[in-house]
Amino acid sequence: MKNKVVIIPSRYGSSRFEGKPLHPIHGKPMIQWVYERCCRAGGITAVAVATDDQRIYDVVSAFGGRAVMTGTACRSGSDRVAEAADRMGLDSEDIIVNVQGDQPLINPCCIDDVLRPFGDNPGVAMTTLAFKIVESREIADPKDCKVVFDHRGDALYFSRSPIPLQRDAVTVFDTYKHLGVYAYTRSFLEIFRTLPEGRLEGIEKLEQLRVLEYGYRIRVVVTDHDSPEVDLPEDISRIESYLKK
C-alpha cells in the first residue's frame, strides 16, 4: 500500500515577513497550527516539517512534531519537499502532499481533496487545489495566484494576474484562486527537482509553472474550503478573526 505523507516546507527568511512560521497566532506558533491541522487528515501515514533553520526545527520538535533538516539552496518549496523525502527514505510510489507552512487555516478535508485523483485516475502524477473566489479583492491582488484549467481539470496556466480577463464587461464567470497545496508521486517529484527553472516560473515566481513549461500535467481539484496564506504581518489579524469565527 502506498504511503501518504504530508511534508510542510518552512523557512525562516522572508523579504516580506521574516520568521513568520514562528509568529504566534492566538499564542501558538503558526507552523504548529499548520502541522496539527494536517495531522487531522484521514489516511495520512506521517506529517513532517522540512526546514533549513534550526529555530524552526527546535520549535517543531518542542511541540512533539517531526522536523527534517534540509539544505539552504532549495529553489522552491517543492524542491525542499523532495530533499526531505530523500532524507525520510520514501518509496518512489509513495504520494507526498505539500502544504505550505504559512497556511494556518488549512482544512484537513483539503488534503483528502488533493489526494482523490490518485485513486480515481491512476495516471495522475501531480495535483493541486483551487477555490472559487468569493472576495472580489483577491481577483486583482497579485499575492493571490489564479488558475485556469481545461475540461478534464488539467491546469492550463497559473498567474498573479486576473485570468481569464473578460473582453466584454457583461460576461459573467467564476475566477479560481490557486491554493498552495500540491500532491505528487515521489517518482514525479524526482522529475520535478531535476528540471531547470522555467522562463515563466522566473517571471511570475510560481514554481508550478515549471511543470507546465516542460510539458507535464497538473490535475486541479476544486475544493469547498479556502486556505488563506499569511504573506504579510497584517495578515495575522485577519487569520485570528477567521479563527474566532
ZAVEXVEX-997112 format. One line per 4 residues: number of its first residue (from 1); for each residue x, y, z of C-alpha. Coordinates in steps of 0.02 Angstrom, whole numbers, plus 32768, in hexadecimal, padded with zeros to 4 digits. Layout:
<recs>
NUM	X,Y,Z  ...
</recs>
This chain:
<recs>
1	8000,8000,8000  8041,80AD,7FD3  8070,811F,8062  801E,81CB,8064
5	8092,8247,80B6  8077,8300,80D7  8116,8369,80D0  810D,8421,8100
9	819A,848B,80B9  81C5,8518,8130  8251,8598,812D  8278,8625,81A4
13	82B6,86A5,8127  8235,870B,80C9  8249,87B7,807C  8196,87E5,80A8
17	8183,8790,8152  8220,8748,81A0  8204,86BD,821D  814C,86A9,81F4
21	8142,85ED,8216  8168,8612,82CD  80F5,86A8,82DD  8072,8686,8364
25	7FBB,8677,8334  7F4E,8672,83CE  7FE9,8644,8431  8022,85B5,83C4
29	80A9,85BA,833B  805E,85BF,828C  80BC,8523,8257  806A,84C3,82E6
33	7FBD,84F4,82A7  7FEA,84B0,81FB  8037,8410,823E  7FA8,83E5,82B3
37	7F24,8402,822E  7F81,8392,81B3  7F88,8309,8236  7EC9,8308,8239
41	7EBD,82D2,8181  7E83,8220,8165  7EF4,8197,8125  7F98,81F6,813C
45	802F,818D,8167  809C,8219,81AA  80AD,82D6,81B8  8154,8331,81B9
49	8197,83E2,81AC  8227,83FC,8132  8294,8490,8163  8343,84D5,8152
53	8339,8537,81F5  8368,84F5,82A0  82EA,8567,82F7  8259,851C,8297
57	829F,846C,82B0  82A8,8488,836C  81F9,84D1,837B  81AC,8440,8319
61	8209,83C2,8383  81D2,841C,8422  8118,840A,83FC  8131,8352,83D1
65	8135,8360,8314  81AE,8311,8299  822B,8385,8246  82A5,835E,81B9
69	833C,83CD,819C  835F,83F9,80E6  83E2,8461,808C  83DA,851C,806F
73	83E5,8517,7FB1  8336,84D7,7F87  82E8,8539,7EF7  8234,8523,7F2F
77	81C6,84D0,7FB0  81B2,8437,7F41  826F,8426,7F33  827A,842B,7FF1
81	81F1,83A7,7FFE  8251,8339,7F84  82EE,8345,7FEE  828C,831B,808B
85	8240,8284,8033  82F2,8248,8011  8322,8258,80C7  8283,81FF,80FD
89	82A6,816D,8088  81FE,8174,8030  81D8,80F8,7FA5  81C4,812D,7EEF
93	810B,8102,7EF0  80E3,815C,7F92  8074,81F5,7F82  80B2,8296,7FCF
97	8043,8329,7FFD  8096,83D4,8004  803D,844E,8078  8089,84FB,8088
101	80C4,852B,8136  8064,85CF,812F  7FB6,8582,8123  7F7D,8579,81DA
105	7EC6,8564,81A7  7EE2,84CD,8137  7E49,845E,8141  7E74,83A4,8152
109	7DF1,8384,80CA  7E63,83E0,8050  7EE1,8353,8062  7E5A,82D4,803D
113	7E28,833A,7FA3  7ED7,834A,7F5A  7EF4,828F,7F6E  7E51,8257,7F1D
117	7E8B,8256,7E67  7F14,81D7,7E8E  7E8C,8158,7EB5  7E17,818A,7E28
121	7E9A,819D,7D9E  7F33,812C,7DAD  7F94,8192,7D2C  7F91,8232,7D91
125	803E,8264,7DD2  801E,8311,7E1D  7F86,836B,7E61  7F5E,8412,7EB1
129	7EC8,8471,7EF7  7E5E,8502,7EBB  7DD7,8564,7F15  7D4F,85CD,7EC5
133	7D74,8680,7EF6  7CEE,86D1,7F62  7D4F,876C,7F98  7D5D,87D7,7EFA
137	7DFB,882E,7F39  7E5B,878B,7F20  7E3D,878D,7E64  7EB0,8822,7E49
141	7F27,8804,7EDB  7FCC,87BE,7E98  7FEF,8761,7F39  7F57,86F4,7F15
145	7F84,8680,7E85  7EFB,8658,7E07  7EE8,85BA,7D9F  7E8A,8584,7D03
149	7E71,84CF,7CD1  7E2B,8468,7C41  7D90,83F9,7C3A  7DEF,8367,7C87
153	7E28,83D4,7D18  7EDD,83E1,7CDF  7F2F,8489,7CFD  7F46,84FB,7C66
157	7F9D,858A,7CC1  7FBD,85DA,7D69  7FD4,8695,7D7C  7FDD,8722,7DF8
161	7F72,8785,7D7E  7EB6,876F,7D6B  7E94,86DB,7CF7  7E2C,86CE,7C92
165	7E11,8787,7C6F  7D6C,87A6,7C19  7D66,8810,7B7D  7CB1,8845,7B9A
169	7C7E,888B,7C43  7BD8,882F,7C3C  7C2C,8784,7C3B  7C0D,8728,7CDF
173	7C81,869B,7D16  7CD9,8652,7DAD  7D8F,8675,7DD6  7DF4,85F2,7E32
177	7E7F,8610,7EAE  7F0C,8594,7EB8  7F2B,8550,7F66  7FDD,8523,7F94
181	7FBA,846A,7FAD  8008,83E9,7F38  8011,832D,7F31  8087,82C5,7EC7
185	80CB,8217,7EB9  817C,820F,7EFC  81B7,81DA,7E4F  816D,8276,7DFE
189	81B4,82E5,7E86  8260,82A3,7E56  823E,82D7,7DA1  8206,8383,7DDB
193	82A3,83A5,7E3F  8313,837F,7DA8  82BC,83FB,7D35  8312,84A3,7D18
197	82B2,853D,7D4E  822F,856A,7CCD  822A,8613,7C77  8178,8635,7CB2
201	81A1,85F1,7D5E  822B,8673,7D6A  81B8,8700,7D33  8120,86D8,7DA0
205	8183,8687,7E2E  810C,85F3,7E2D  8161,8549,7E3C  80CE,84E9,7DF1
209	80EA,853D,7D49  818A,84D8,7D3A  811F,843C,7D29  80B3,8484,7C9D
213	8146,84D1,7C40  8198,8427,7C2F  80FA,83D3,7BEF  80BA,837A,7C8A
217	8008,8381,7CCD  7FC2,83BC,7D72  7F13,8381,7D9E  7EB1,840D,7DF4
221	7E31,83E0,7E78  7DB1,8464,7EA7  7D99,845F,7F63  7D0F,84A9,7FCE
225	7D8E,84E3,8050  7DF6,8580,8043  7EA5,8581,808F  7EE1,8636,809E
229	7F9D,864E,80AA  7FFF,86C2,811A  806D,872E,80AB  807C,87CE,8110
233	8077,87FA,81CA  7FCE,884C,81B4  7F85,87A5,817C  7F95,8762,822E
237	7F00,87C6,826F  7E96,8787,81DE  7EC4,86D3,8205  7E9D,86EB,82BD
241	7DF3,8733,828E  7DCE,8698,8226  7DFF,8628,82B7  7D89,8685,832D
245	7CFB,8665,82B3
</recs>
